[in-house]
Structures are given as structure tokens and as C-alpha cells.
Amino acid sequence: MGQDDGRDDERPAHRVSVSPFRLGRTQVTNASYDAFCKATMRERHAVFGEAGHPVTSVNWFDAVAYCHWAGVRLPTEAEWEFAARGGVEGLLYPWGNELPVVPPDRWQHGPEPVAQGAPNAFGLFDVCSNVHEWCSDWYDPEYYAISPAVNPGGPEHGKRRASRGGAWRHHIKMSRCAARSSIPPEFRYADYGFRIAADV
């Protein structure tokens, strides 16, 4: 986990193990999230509403509420990174180690439908692209120096929640498997969504 030649918060690279888990093949879609909102009479903060697109403009609390309703949970950073690499240690991107080639005039104006490209080795789609994905962990840029070796779940407290993966707003929209990001859990952005996880 991590990358020694990456950003400061990705260091040190370290070995961890995670218990068996399941992860959604795609990011949660608007169609699925709308069903949750209808069933729970929850207010919807939609910017992009196409049914087959990933839900966006959900904060961490929205994502957790959906997971509770669906009987699942958010992945930890460790689970997310393991899944993104498809089981290949040190892989930079879900498809390999080559930077994606994106024409300089290609700017997206919103997310794309889920599962349009090829999946990674674990059969996961858009795992480093389309929208940032909330994780369950609190974020600490120095956490890797004290991370437990088995099922790390992040620090006990914090001000920001961890997120992973690239998003449509980026000029090169896919980020590395080890790249970390975070925002306060109450924030809602049009390039933030989530993917579900479950214990086995």
C-alpha cells in the first residue's frame, strides 16, 4: 500500500493484509440512489441525474446512509487500493503502469455512464476514473507511518474523510491507485460519488 515516489501522504509504502471482502463492480448509479431517496424520503442534491451515470453531489453522510439502507458499507482505503490494483502489487494504474494518453483539448463536462471501458483484473469498472469515491476512513496524511499491518481502518478521529480515484474534472481524469485525497465529510461536490463494499 502506498508509493514511495508518490506524494508525501503516500509514504512509506508498506505491506498490509485485508480480510476477504466484496466490492461493487461499478460506482453507485443515480438510478440506485434515487430508489434509496424515494424509499427513505431523503432530499436529493442532483447535478447530473442520468440513471446510468454515477451518483454525484453526495457527501460522506449521504453515502453512509445509503450503505446502511442497502445493508453494505463503504470500503476502507486499504480495501480500495487493493481492489484498484487488481491484486498486482505496486501497479500504478488499474490497467498497468502507463500513463493514459488524453488529448489536450478533451475536457469533460460531467461524469460518463458507468462500465463503459474495460474492467480491471478483478472485474471492477471506473475504479480510478469518473468520480472520486468516498472511503470509510478518516484522513491523516501521516497515517501510513503508524498504520497497522492487518485491516487498517484509518485514524479514530479527524476533520476530513478519505476518498480515492480520479474524477471527470481532471484534465487527465484517471489517478494512480496509490493516490489519496480527502475533503470534509459534509461537503458535496459534483465529482464525488461512492462504491459499496461488504464483508464476506
BANUBA-602389 format. One record per residue: residue in one letter; x, y, z of N, C-alpha, C in turn. Coordinates in Angstrom, 3 decimals. Example, Ala and Ser with C-alpha at 12.3 -4.5 7.8 and 13.67 -1.06 7.14 Angstrom:
2
+---+----------+----------+----------+----------+----------+----------+----------+----------+----------+
: r :      n_X :      n_Y :      n_Z :     ca_X :     ca_Y :     ca_Z :      c_X :      c_Y :      c_Z :
+---+----------+----------+----------+----------+----------+----------+----------+----------+----------+
: a :   13.190 :   -5.690 :    7.800 :   12.300 :   -4.500 :    7.800 :   13.200 :   -3.300 :    7.800 :
: s :   12.850 :   -2.250 :    7.080 :   13.670 :   -1.060 :    7.140 :   12.900 :    0.030 :    7.870 :
+---+----------+----------+----------+----------+----------+----------+----------+----------+----------+
//
This chain:
200
+---+----------+----------+----------+----------+----------+----------+----------+----------+----------+
: r :      n_X :      n_Y :      n_Z :     ca_X :     ca_Y :     ca_Z :      c_X :      c_Y :      c_Z :
+---+----------+----------+----------+----------+----------+----------+----------+----------+----------+
: m :    0.854 :   -1.182 :    0.000 :    0.000 :    0.000 :    0.000 :    0.893 :    1.235 :    0.000 :
: g :    0.499 :    2.251 :   -0.787 :    1.295 :    3.460 :   -0.867 :    2.291 :    3.418 :   -2.016 :
: q :    3.064 :    4.505 :   -2.133 :    4.052 :    4.606 :   -3.210 :    5.172 :    5.526 :   -2.756 :
: d :    6.382 :    4.993 :   -2.639 :    7.489 :    5.767 :   -2.087 :    7.893 :    6.953 :   -2.950 :
: d :    7.647 :    6.883 :   -4.268 :    7.969 :    8.025 :   -5.117 :    6.716 :    8.831 :   -5.446 :
: g :    5.653 :    8.647 :   -4.675 :    4.426 :    9.423 :   -4.850 :    4.442 :   10.663 :   -3.974 :
: r :    3.272 :   11.157 :   -3.652 :    3.166 :   12.335 :   -2.791 :    3.493 :   11.962 :   -1.343 :
: d :    3.702 :   12.978 :   -0.524 :    4.124 :   12.733 :    0.859 :    3.153 :   11.834 :    1.615 :
: d :    1.849 :   12.000 :    1.382 :    0.884 :   11.215 :    2.159 :    0.764 :    9.769 :    1.674 :
: e :    1.506 :    9.404 :    0.634 :    1.528 :    8.020 :    0.148 :    2.726 :    7.250 :    0.689 :
: r :    3.500 :    7.871 :    1.557 :    4.728 :    7.272 :    2.080 :    4.596 :    7.013 :    3.572 :
: p :    5.283 :    5.979 :    4.064 :    6.056 :    4.998 :    3.297 :    5.152 :    3.928 :    2.682 :
: a :    5.597 :    3.375 :    1.551 :    4.912 :    2.197 :    1.028 :    5.079 :    1.087 :    2.064 :
: h :    4.026 :    0.344 :    2.298 :    4.060 :   -0.644 :    3.373 :    3.131 :   -1.798 :    3.034 :
: r :    3.406 :   -2.934 :    3.596 :    2.618 :   -4.130 :    3.316 :    1.489 :   -4.257 :    4.345 :
: v :    0.275 :   -4.435 :    3.874 :   -0.865 :   -4.689 :    4.753 :   -1.658 :   -5.860 :    4.185 :
: s :   -2.464 :   -6.468 :    5.021 :   -3.380 :   -7.501 :    4.551 :   -4.796 :   -7.105 :    4.944 :
: v :   -5.749 :   -7.488 :    4.123 :   -7.156 :   -7.199 :    4.395 :   -7.939 :   -8.508 :    4.360 :
: s :   -8.940 :   -8.597 :    5.189 :   -9.801 :   -9.773 :    5.191 :  -10.602 :   -9.818 :    3.903 :
: p :  -11.091 :  -10.994 :    3.500 :  -11.897 :  -11.078 :    2.280 :  -13.096 :  -10.126 :    2.332 :
: f :  -13.362 :   -9.492 :    1.216 :  -14.475 :   -8.549 :    1.125 :  -14.997 :   -8.527 :   -0.301 :
: r :  -16.151 :   -7.947 :   -0.455 :  -16.729 :   -7.759 :   -1.780 :  -16.788 :   -6.265 :   -2.073 :
: l :  -16.702 :   -5.914 :   -3.352 :  -16.741 :   -4.509 :   -3.755 :  -17.633 :   -4.367 :   -4.981 :
: g :  -18.430 :   -3.315 :   -5.013 :  -19.305 :   -3.082 :   -6.152 :  -18.525 :   -2.991 :   -7.446 :
: r :  -19.031 :   -3.639 :   -8.491 :  -18.333 :   -3.618 :   -9.783 :  -18.340 :   -2.220 :  -10.390 :
: t :  -19.342 :   -1.426 :  -10.062 :  -19.424 :   -0.052 :  -10.557 :  -19.662 :    0.893 :   -9.392 :
: q :  -19.478 :    2.161 :   -9.658 :  -19.894 :    3.177 :   -8.704 :  -21.419 :    3.164 :   -8.609 :
: v :  -21.953 :    3.531 :   -7.459 :  -23.406 :    3.575 :   -7.279 :  -23.995 :    4.559 :   -8.281 :
: t :  -25.036 :    4.139 :   -8.972 :  -25.637 :    4.965 :  -10.025 :  -26.757 :    5.853 :   -9.485 :
: n :  -27.133 :    6.822 :  -10.301 :  -28.275 :    7.664 :   -9.960 :  -29.538 :    6.838 :   -9.772 :
: a :  -29.727 :    5.826 :  -10.613 :  -30.929 :    5.002 :  -10.505 :  -31.013 :    4.332 :   -9.138 :
: s :  -29.902 :    3.765 :   -8.685 :  -29.890 :    3.106 :   -7.378 :  -30.063 :    4.104 :   -6.245 :
: y :  -29.402 :    5.241 :   -6.359 :  -29.502 :    6.241 :   -5.295 :  -30.893 :    6.866 :   -5.251 :
: d :  -31.509 :    7.049 :   -6.402 :  -32.864 :    7.595 :   -6.427 :  -33.854 :    6.650 :   -5.754 :
: a :  -33.655 :    5.330 :   -5.921 :  -34.519 :    4.357 :   -5.247 :  -34.388 :    4.486 :   -3.731 :
: f :  -33.178 :    4.701 :   -3.264 :  -32.929 :    4.922 :   -1.829 :  -33.631 :    6.186 :   -1.340 :
: c :  -33.489 :    7.273 :   -2.101 :  -34.119 :    8.534 :   -1.703 :  -35.639 :    8.413 :   -1.661 :
: k :  -36.202 :    7.723 :   -2.622 :  -37.651 :    7.527 :   -2.653 :  -38.117 :    6.692 :   -1.471 :
: a :  -37.382 :    5.632 :   -1.167 :  -37.775 :    4.736 :   -0.075 :  -37.644 :    5.394 :    1.289 :
: t :  -36.688 :    6.311 :    1.421 :  -36.419 :    6.922 :    2.727 :  -36.873 :    8.375 :    2.798 :
: m :  -37.473 :    8.861 :    1.718 :  -37.926 :   10.261 :    1.635 :  -36.772 :   11.224 :    1.932 :
: r :  -35.619 :   10.894 :    1.399 :  -34.423 :   11.708 :    1.610 :  -34.311 :   12.762 :    0.522 :
: e :  -33.870 :   13.947 :    0.894 :  -33.684 :   15.017 :   -0.080 :  -32.554 :   14.672 :   -1.021 :
: r :  -32.750 :   15.002 :   -2.281 :  -31.765 :   14.686 :   -3.316 :  -31.090 :   15.960 :   -3.789 :
: h :  -29.766 :   15.948 :   -3.881 :  -28.995 :   17.108 :   -4.342 :  -28.372 :   16.767 :   -5.688 :
: a :  -29.172 :   16.706 :   -6.722 :  -28.700 :   16.228 :   -8.023 :  -28.149 :   17.367 :   -8.871 :
: v :  -27.008 :   17.128 :   -9.480 :  -26.452 :   18.000 :  -10.506 :  -26.535 :   17.287 :  -11.849 :
: f :  -26.130 :   16.023 :  -11.850 :  -26.241 :   15.168 :  -13.029 :  -27.179 :   14.023 :  -12.657 :
: g :  -28.252 :   13.850 :  -13.420 :  -29.278 :   12.919 :  -12.997 :  -29.520 :   11.722 :  -13.875 :
: e :  -28.715 :   11.505 :  -14.919 :  -28.953 :   10.381 :  -15.812 :  -28.847 :    9.059 :  -15.050 :
: a :  -29.792 :    8.171 :  -15.298 :  -29.934 :    6.950 :  -14.496 :  -28.675 :    6.093 :  -14.462 :
: g :  -28.004 :    5.934 :  -15.598 :  -26.850 :    5.051 :  -15.674 :  -25.529 :    5.703 :  -15.339 :
: h :  -25.555 :    6.965 :  -14.941 :  -24.341 :    7.667 :  -14.542 :  -24.115 :    7.493 :  -13.043 :
: p :  -22.883 :    7.646 :  -12.577 :  -22.649 :    7.549 :  -11.132 :  -23.324 :    8.700 :  -10.401 :
: v :  -23.865 :    8.413 :   -9.232 :  -24.445 :    9.479 :   -8.432 :  -23.325 :   10.429 :   -8.017 :
: t :  -23.621 :   11.707 :   -7.996 :  -22.655 :   12.723 :   -7.580 :  -23.334 :   13.672 :   -6.601 :
: s :  -22.556 :   14.605 :   -6.075 :  -23.062 :   15.598 :   -5.122 :  -23.641 :   14.926 :   -3.881 :
: v :  -23.005 :   13.836 :   -3.466 :  -23.366 :   13.183 :   -2.209 :  -22.218 :   13.372 :   -1.233 :
: n :  -22.546 :   13.764 :   -0.010 :  -21.480 :   13.879 :    0.970 :  -21.253 :   12.522 :    1.647 :
: w :  -20.301 :   12.484 :    2.564 :  -19.951 :   11.216 :    3.204 :  -21.142 :   10.651 :    3.981 :
: f :  -21.894 :   11.529 :    4.617 :  -23.052 :   11.082 :    5.401 :  -24.143 :   10.504 :    4.499 :
: d :  -24.338 :   11.106 :    3.322 :  -25.291 :   10.555 :    2.354 :  -24.872 :    9.142 :    1.946 :
: a :  -23.584 :    8.980 :    1.658 :  -23.080 :    7.677 :    1.215 :  -23.242 :    6.627 :    2.308 :
: v :  -22.948 :    6.999 :    3.544 :  -23.091 :    6.065 :    4.661 :  -24.557 :    5.699 :    4.871 :
: a :  -25.451 :    6.681 :    4.736 :  -26.885 :    6.410 :    4.895 :  -27.370 :    5.431 :    3.830 :
: y :  -26.924 :    5.608 :    2.599 :  -27.282 :    4.664 :    1.536 :  -26.785 :    3.264 :    1.891 :
: c :  -25.548 :    3.175 :    2.355 :  -24.983 :    1.874 :    2.699 :  -25.778 :    1.194 :    3.811 :
: h :  -26.160 :    1.951 :    4.830 :  -26.967 :    1.367 :    5.907 :  -28.291 :    0.840 :    5.363 :
: w :  -28.901 :    1.613 :    4.483 :  -30.177 :    1.206 :    3.878 :  -30.017 :   -0.068 :    3.050 :
: a :  -28.914 :   -0.180 :    2.342 :  -28.683 :   -1.317 :    1.448 :  -28.015 :   -2.500 :    2.146 :
: g :  -27.655 :   -2.350 :    3.421 :  -27.014 :   -3.441 :    4.135 :  -25.567 :   -3.683 :    3.745 :
: v :  -24.889 :   -2.620 :    3.340 :  -23.490 :   -2.713 :    2.938 :  -22.711 :   -1.625 :    3.674 :
: r :  -21.539 :   -1.291 :    3.193 :  -20.709 :   -0.263 :    3.825 :  -19.794 :    0.359 :    2.796 :
: l :  -19.093 :    1.409 :    3.204 :  -18.053 :    1.990 :    2.361 :  -16.765 :    1.191 :    2.531 :
: p :  -15.940 :    1.116 :    1.498 :  -14.652 :    0.430 :    1.640 :  -13.661 :    1.267 :    2.432 :
: t :  -12.707 :    0.596 :    3.037 :  -11.574 :    1.299 :    3.637 :  -10.603 :    1.697 :    2.528 :
: e :   -9.690 :    2.591 :    2.846 :   -8.663 :    2.948 :    1.868 :   -7.847 :    1.722 :    1.465 :
: a :   -7.525 :    0.871 :    2.443 :   -6.720 :   -0.309 :    2.146 :   -7.457 :   -1.252 :    1.203 :
: e :   -8.738 :   -1.476 :    1.454 :   -9.521 :   -2.328 :    0.566 :   -9.603 :   -1.730 :   -0.826 :
: w :   -9.848 :   -0.429 :   -0.885 :   -9.996 :    0.241 :   -2.179 :   -8.710 :    0.112 :   -2.996 :
: e :   -7.567 :    0.358 :   -2.359 :   -6.301 :    0.315 :   -3.103 :   -5.974 :   -1.100 :   -3.570 :
: f :   -6.219 :   -2.090 :   -2.708 :   -6.011 :   -3.475 :   -3.108 :   -6.878 :   -3.823 :   -4.313 :
: a :   -8.141 :   -3.421 :   -4.255 :   -9.067 :   -3.725 :   -5.350 :   -8.682 :   -2.986 :   -6.625 :
: a :   -8.254 :   -1.737 :   -6.507 :   -7.880 :   -0.954 :   -7.687 :   -6.730 :   -1.593 :   -8.438 :
: r :   -5.788 :   -2.172 :   -7.714 :   -4.620 :   -2.792 :   -8.346 :   -4.911 :   -4.182 :   -8.884 :
: g :   -6.090 :   -4.686 :   -8.634 :   -6.450 :   -5.989 :   -9.169 :   -5.579 :   -7.117 :   -8.658 :
: g :   -5.038 :   -6.940 :   -7.452 :   -4.206 :   -7.984 :   -6.875 :   -2.759 :   -7.952 :   -7.301 :
: v :   -2.361 :   -6.953 :   -8.094 :   -0.976 :   -6.858 :   -8.572 :   -0.237 :   -5.826 :   -7.728 :
: e :    0.712 :   -6.274 :   -6.949 :    1.444 :   -5.386 :   -6.052 :    2.202 :   -4.311 :   -6.832 :
: g :    2.065 :   -3.065 :   -6.394 :    2.819 :   -1.961 :   -6.979 :    2.294 :   -1.425 :   -8.293 :
: l :    1.190 :   -1.950 :   -8.800 :    0.644 :   -1.471 :  -10.073 :    0.240 :   -0.001 :   -9.942 :
: l :    0.634 :    0.822 :  -10.901 :    0.351 :    2.254 :  -10.812 :   -1.092 :    2.594 :  -11.134 :
: y :   -1.627 :    1.968 :  -12.179 :   -2.991 :    2.222 :  -12.633 :   -3.715 :    0.876 :  -12.758 :
: p :   -5.019 :    0.854 :  -12.772 :   -5.731 :   -0.424 :  -12.881 :   -5.381 :   -1.222 :  -14.129 :
: w :   -4.939 :   -0.546 :  -15.189 :   -4.633 :   -1.210 :  -16.463 :   -3.150 :   -1.514 :  -16.629 :
: g :   -2.279 :   -0.997 :  -15.759 :   -0.845 :   -1.199 :  -15.908 :   -0.073 :   -0.018 :  -15.358 :
: n :    1.106 :    0.229 :  -15.909 :    1.955 :    1.309 :  -15.404 :    2.107 :    2.482 :  -16.369 :
: e :    1.381 :    2.441 :  -17.491 :    1.491 :    3.515 :  -18.473 :    0.459 :    4.602 :  -18.206 :
: l :    0.920 :    5.842 :  -18.268 :    0.015 :    6.981 :  -18.117 :   -0.983 :    6.992 :  -19.266 :
: p :   -2.258 :    7.243 :  -18.997 :   -3.223 :    7.297 :  -20.097 :   -2.943 :    8.489 :  -21.007 :
: v :   -3.166 :    8.313 :  -22.278 :   -2.992 :    9.390 :  -23.248 :   -4.340 :   10.065 :  -23.462 :
: v :   -4.424 :   11.332 :  -23.074 :   -5.668 :   12.083 :  -23.198 :   -5.386 :   13.319 :  -24.047 :
: p :   -6.108 :   13.519 :  -25.140 :   -5.885 :   14.709 :  -25.970 :   -6.001 :   15.977 :  -25.136 :
: p :   -5.132 :   16.972 :  -25.397 :   -5.138 :   18.183 :  -24.569 :   -6.429 :   18.978 :  -24.652 :
: d :   -7.236 :   18.756 :  -25.712 :   -8.485 :   19.516 :  -25.832 :   -9.687 :   18.730 :  -25.292 :
: r :   -9.411 :   17.580 :  -24.650 :  -10.526 :   16.783 :  -24.150 :  -10.861 :   17.200 :  -22.722 :
: w :  -11.968 :   17.897 :  -22.573 :  -12.442 :   18.285 :  -21.256 :  -13.851 :   17.753 :  -21.093 :
: q :  -14.080 :   17.020 :  -20.036 :  -15.417 :   16.506 :  -19.774 :  -16.246 :   17.552 :  -19.063 :
: h :  -17.536 :   17.486 :  -19.302 :  -18.458 :   18.414 :  -18.648 :  -19.321 :   17.706 :  -17.618 :
: g :  -18.989 :   16.473 :  -17.319 :  -19.720 :   15.696 :  -16.338 :  -19.285 :   14.244 :  -16.402 :
: p :  -19.791 :   13.437 :  -15.486 :  -19.413 :   12.023 :  -15.488 :  -19.987 :   11.284 :  -16.690 :
: e :  -19.396 :   10.154 :  -16.985 :  -19.865 :    9.298 :  -18.069 :  -20.660 :    8.132 :  -17.494 :
: p :  -21.441 :    7.430 :  -18.295 :  -22.135 :    6.244 :  -17.786 :  -21.139 :    5.245 :  -17.231 :
: v :  -21.549 :    4.501 :  -16.211 :  -20.642 :    3.527 :  -15.614 :  -20.400 :    2.367 :  -16.566 :
: a :  -19.278 :    1.696 :  -16.370 :  -18.936 :    0.454 :  -17.074 :  -18.844 :    0.608 :  -18.586 :
: q :  -18.311 :    1.729 :  -19.056 :  -18.140 :    1.931 :  -20.496 :  -16.788 :    1.422 :  -20.992 :
: g :  -15.797 :    1.432 :  -20.120 :  -14.474 :    0.954 :  -20.510 :  -14.237 :   -0.469 :  -20.047 :
: a :  -12.998 :   -0.903 :  -20.205 :  -12.639 :   -2.259 :  -19.784 :  -12.474 :   -2.308 :  -18.268 :
: p :  -12.847 :   -3.427 :  -17.642 :  -12.657 :   -3.560 :  -16.191 :  -11.210 :   -3.898 :  -15.863 :
: n :  -10.867 :   -3.777 :  -14.588 :   -9.531 :   -4.198 :  -14.173 :   -9.517 :   -5.706 :  -13.942 :
: a :   -8.430 :   -6.228 :  -13.396 :   -8.275 :   -7.676 :  -13.250 :   -9.294 :   -8.299 :  -12.306 :
: f :   -9.893 :   -7.504 :  -11.425 :  -10.926 :   -8.008 :  -10.528 :  -12.336 :   -7.788 :  -11.081 :
: g :  -12.442 :   -7.270 :  -12.324 :  -13.751 :   -7.038 :  -12.909 :  -14.423 :   -5.761 :  -12.455 :
: l :  -13.636 :   -4.802 :  -11.956 :  -14.175 :   -3.536 :  -11.464 :  -14.059 :   -2.459 :  -12.542 :
: f :  -15.112 :   -1.677 :  -12.689 :  -15.140 :   -0.626 :  -13.705 :  -14.893 :    0.747 :  -13.077 :
: d :  -14.223 :    1.609 :  -13.859 :  -14.059 :    3.026 :  -13.500 :  -13.397 :    3.205 :  -12.133 :
: v :  -12.547 :    2.273 :  -11.743 :  -12.051 :    2.297 :  -10.378 :  -11.086 :    3.448 :  -10.115 :
: c :  -10.512 :    4.036 :  -11.125 :   -9.660 :    5.218 :  -10.938 :  -10.127 :    6.387 :  -11.797 :
: s :  -11.403 :    6.399 :  -12.142 :  -11.901 :    7.460 :  -13.025 :  -13.373 :    7.743 :  -12.762 :
: n :  -13.886 :    8.737 :  -13.464 :  -15.298 :    9.127 :  -13.474 :  -15.669 :   10.000 :  -12.281 :
: v :  -15.663 :    9.451 :  -11.059 :  -15.903 :   10.262 :   -9.863 :  -14.980 :    9.802 :   -8.744 :
: h :  -14.626 :   10.737 :   -7.863 :  -13.934 :   10.366 :   -6.634 :  -14.868 :    9.492 :   -5.806 :
: e :  -14.294 :    8.549 :   -5.069 :  -15.104 :    7.626 :   -4.287 :  -14.794 :    7.776 :   -2.798 :
: w :  -15.843 :    8.037 :   -2.019 :  -15.697 :    8.128 :   -0.580 :  -15.205 :    6.803 :   -0.001 :
: c :  -14.345 :    6.876 :    0.993 :  -13.946 :    5.717 :    1.777 :  -14.429 :    5.909 :    3.213 :
: s :  -14.372 :    4.852 :    3.999 :  -14.878 :    4.933 :    5.365 :  -13.921 :    5.662 :    6.306 :
: d :  -12.641 :    5.715 :    5.971 :  -11.609 :    6.208 :    6.884 :  -11.646 :    7.721 :    7.098 :
: w :  -11.270 :    8.123 :    8.311 :  -10.807 :    9.483 :    8.491 :   -9.462 :    9.604 :    7.769 :
: y :   -9.131 :   10.824 :    7.350 :   -7.882 :   11.043 :    6.615 :   -6.827 :   11.647 :    7.525 :
: d :   -5.627 :   11.095 :    7.438 :   -4.458 :   11.640 :    8.123 :   -3.285 :   11.491 :    7.167 :
: p :   -2.646 :   12.589 :    6.756 :   -1.549 :   12.482 :    5.784 :   -0.358 :   11.687 :    6.304 :
: e :   -0.257 :   11.485 :    7.611 :    0.878 :   10.766 :    8.187 :    0.478 :    9.386 :    8.707 :
: y :   -0.692 :    8.933 :    8.356 :   -1.202 :    7.670 :    8.897 :   -0.357 :    6.470 :    8.512 :
: y :    0.237 :    6.485 :    7.330 :    0.975 :    5.307 :    6.865 :    2.169 :    4.974 :    7.760 :
: a :    2.687 :    5.949 :    8.485 :    3.830 :    5.699 :    9.364 :    3.437 :    4.864 :   10.576 :
: i :    2.139 :    4.833 :   10.906 :    1.685 :    4.098 :   12.093 :    0.586 :    3.091 :   11.747 :
: s :    0.329 :    2.886 :   10.485 :   -0.758 :    2.012 :   10.059 :   -0.557 :    0.585 :   10.546 :
: p :   -1.609 :   -0.035 :   11.096 :   -1.484 :   -1.457 :   11.436 :   -1.328 :   -2.294 :   10.184 :
: a :   -0.772 :   -3.475 :   10.355 :   -0.470 :   -4.339 :    9.210 :   -1.667 :   -5.163 :    8.764 :
: v :   -2.704 :   -5.242 :    9.586 :   -3.871 :   -6.051 :    9.257 :   -5.130 :   -5.182 :    9.331 :
: n :   -5.883 :   -5.159 :    8.257 :   -7.152 :   -4.423 :    8.180 :   -7.075 :   -2.995 :    8.704 :
: p :   -6.148 :   -2.181 :    8.196 :   -6.112 :   -0.786 :    8.657 :   -7.406 :   -0.064 :    8.293 :
: g :   -7.935 :    0.664 :    9.259 :   -9.207 :    1.353 :    9.043 :   -9.114 :    2.847 :    9.187 :
: g :   -7.889 :    3.374 :    9.206 :   -7.719 :    4.815 :    9.332 :   -7.689 :    5.250 :   10.787 :
: p :   -7.359 :    6.505 :   11.020 :   -7.304 :    7.024 :   12.392 :   -8.695 :    7.075 :   13.024 :
: e :   -8.731 :    7.182 :   14.349 :  -10.001 :    7.190 :   15.067 :  -10.738 :    8.515 :   14.932 :
: h :  -10.023 :    9.591 :   14.670 :  -10.626 :   10.919 :   14.595 :  -10.020 :   11.692 :   13.432 :
: g :  -10.662 :   12.769 :   13.070 :  -10.147 :   13.619 :   12.008 :  -11.131 :   14.696 :   11.630 :
: k :  -10.748 :   15.505 :   10.660 :  -11.614 :   16.567 :   10.152 :  -12.030 :   16.327 :    8.708 :
: r :  -11.321 :   15.433 :    8.026 :  -11.598 :   15.125 :    6.631 :  -11.749 :   13.621 :    6.466 :
: r :  -12.587 :   13.214 :    5.507 :  -12.731 :   11.802 :    5.200 :  -11.952 :   11.484 :    3.928 :
: a :  -11.393 :   10.300 :    3.895 :  -10.579 :    9.880 :    2.766 :  -11.445 :    9.586 :    1.546 :
: s :  -10.877 :    9.805 :    0.385 :  -11.516 :    9.426 :   -0.880 :  -10.430 :    8.930 :   -1.814 :
: r :  -10.838 :    8.187 :   -2.822 :   -9.888 :    7.599 :   -3.760 :  -10.402 :    7.712 :   -5.181 :
: g :   -9.472 :    7.605 :   -6.127 :   -9.811 :    7.574 :   -7.541 :   -9.888 :    8.935 :   -8.180 :
: g :   -9.712 :    8.961 :   -9.494 :   -9.790 :   10.200 :  -10.264 :  -11.223 :   10.601 :  -10.524 :
: a :  -11.404 :   11.721 :  -11.205 :  -12.746 :   12.223 :  -11.473 :  -12.783 :   12.962 :  -12.800 :
: w :  -13.988 :   13.189 :  -13.284 :  -14.186 :   13.789 :  -14.604 :  -13.649 :   15.201 :  -14.707 :
: r :  -13.475 :   15.905 :  -13.612 :  -12.985 :   17.286 :  -13.666 :  -11.494 :   17.374 :  -13.993 :
: h :  -10.784 :   16.289 :  -13.826 :   -9.341 :   16.328 :  -14.037 :   -9.009 :   16.296 :  -15.518 :
: h :   -7.952 :   17.051 :  -15.879 :   -7.514 :   17.051 :  -17.274 :   -7.118 :   15.636 :  -17.682 :
: i :   -6.308 :   14.982 :  -16.882 :   -6.096 :   13.536 :  -17.023 :   -6.910 :   12.924 :  -15.897 :
: k :   -8.044 :   12.368 :  -16.267 :   -9.063 :   12.067 :  -15.263 :   -8.758 :   10.856 :  -14.395 :
: m :   -7.848 :    9.991 :  -14.808 :   -7.560 :    8.814 :  -14.004 :   -6.378 :    9.104 :  -13.082 :
: s :   -6.514 :    8.768 :  -11.831 :   -5.383 :    8.948 :  -10.929 :   -4.780 :    7.594 :  -10.598 :
: r :   -3.589 :    7.634 :   -9.999 :   -2.904 :    6.398 :   -9.650 :   -3.642 :    5.641 :   -8.548 :
: c :   -3.400 :    4.356 :   -8.489 :   -4.041 :    3.514 :   -7.470 :   -3.662 :    3.952 :   -6.058 :
: a :   -2.443 :    4.473 :   -5.889 :   -1.971 :    4.857 :   -4.559 :   -2.352 :    6.279 :   -4.174 :
: a :   -2.838 :    7.080 :   -5.118 :   -3.107 :    8.491 :   -4.843 :   -4.233 :    8.644 :   -3.833 :
: r :   -4.034 :    9.507 :   -2.852 :   -5.016 :    9.748 :   -1.790 :   -5.591 :   11.147 :   -1.928 :
: s :   -6.837 :   11.297 :   -1.518 :   -7.460 :   12.615 :   -1.470 :   -8.419 :   12.648 :   -0.296 :
: s :   -8.909 :   13.831 :    0.042 :   -9.818 :   13.953 :    1.180 :  -10.518 :   15.298 :    1.140 :
: i :  -11.708 :   15.340 :    1.715 :  -12.445 :   16.584 :    1.926 :  -13.263 :   16.426 :    3.203 :
: p :  -13.762 :   17.522 :    3.769 :  -14.634 :   17.396 :    4.937 :  -15.879 :   16.568 :    4.602 :
: p :  -16.344 :   15.747 :    5.533 :  -17.426 :   14.800 :    5.218 :  -18.760 :   15.445 :    4.872 :
: e :  -18.952 :   16.702 :    5.242 :  -20.219 :   17.368 :    4.930 :  -20.250 :   17.988 :    3.539 :
: f :  -19.128 :   18.035 :    2.845 :  -19.071 :   18.669 :    1.530 :  -19.738 :   17.794 :    0.468 :
: r :  -20.383 :   18.455 :   -0.476 :  -20.950 :   17.786 :   -1.651 :  -20.359 :   18.427 :   -2.898 :
: y :  -19.710 :   17.609 :   -3.723 :  -19.137 :   18.090 :   -4.971 :  -19.690 :   17.289 :   -6.140 :
: a :  -19.721 :   17.920 :   -7.298 :  -20.288 :   17.284 :   -8.491 :  -19.379 :   16.222 :   -9.085 :
: d :  -18.209 :   16.012 :   -8.501 :  -17.338 :   14.932 :   -8.969 :  -17.060 :   13.925 :   -7.858 :
: y :  -17.935 :   13.870 :   -6.856 :  -17.803 :   12.926 :   -5.761 :  -18.961 :   11.963 :   -5.732 :
: g :  -18.652 :   10.663 :   -5.680 :  -19.643 :    9.613 :   -5.539 :  -19.097 :    8.535 :   -4.622 :
: f :  -19.538 :    7.291 :   -4.832 :  -19.040 :    6.216 :   -3.976 :  -19.335 :    4.860 :   -4.583 :
: r :  -18.694 :    3.861 :   -3.999 :  -18.828 :    2.463 :   -4.389 :  -19.048 :    1.669 :   -3.103 :
: i :  -19.860 :    0.634 :   -3.161 :  -20.182 :   -0.100 :   -1.947 :  -19.246 :   -1.287 :   -1.710 :
: a :  -19.130 :   -1.663 :   -0.447 :  -18.341 :   -2.828 :   -0.061 :  -19.153 :   -3.651 :    0.924 :
: a :  -18.727 :   -4.895 :    1.124 :  -19.400 :   -5.778 :    2.084 :  -18.402 :   -6.828 :    2.551 :
: d :  -18.585 :   -7.260 :    3.789 :  -17.762 :   -8.348 :    4.311 :  -18.220 :   -9.662 :    3.683 :
: v :  -17.304 :  -10.617 :    3.642 :  -17.616 :  -11.944 :    3.136 :  -17.886 :  -12.877 :    4.311 :
+---+----------+----------+----------+----------+----------+----------+----------+----------+----------+
//
